[in-house]
Every structure is written in C-alpha cells, then in structure tokens.
Amino acid sequence: MEQAVDHRSWEPDGDPCAVPFRARLLSTGSDRSLRVAGWLTPYDAETIGMLALRMGPGTRLEFTLAPRASERSLSWVWEEFAYLDARGIEVSVERAKPGRQV
C-alpha cells in the first residue's frame, strides 16, 4: 500500500528526492521555451531530461531551487542532469534569492 507524502513538510536537509523547483528549457535557434514548476522527483527529472534531449543540442536547462534548498539538494539536481552536458545541453542550477517563491 502506498503512503501519501505531504510535500508541504519539506525540510532543507530532508530528502533531496523531492525538491521544490522551477525550470526553464530554452532552445537556441528558435524562440521555443518550456517552463515547469513543482516538486522535482526522480520521475520528473527523467521527464525533463527527455524533453531537453528532444529539444536537441544547444538547449539550455535552467533550474531554480527554493532559497532554503540544501547543498545536498543542489548536488542531487546537478548529478541528475550531468549526462546532458555530453549531449550539448547546458544545465544551470541555483537557489532562488531569499524572499522569492519557487
């Protein structure tokens, strides 16, 4: 039986596998872009990675995590998307400035 997870109880040093985020995929050579926001789970990471690959080389993937995101969470996001660099997709990961919502 599956248990529901209350994502509102996320703590900065908690499980890095459910991180509040905003992401933007930008395609060079066209004005196409895609914005996604929510809780970054491994499933969402896989989906975003596939979308970036479909947009092709030259795509830029920008992640903004909650201002309180831990170093562990930042590292997890970097590691999840490191494989895109070899495919010509630039990835950036940063925290939102304090006072800004994700």
Secondary structure, DSSP 8 states (H G I E B T S, - for coil): ------GGG--TTS-TTSEEEEEEEE-TTS--EEEEEEEE-HHHHHHHHHHHHHH-TT-EEEEEE-TT--HHHHHHHHHHHGGGGGGT-EEEEEE--TT---
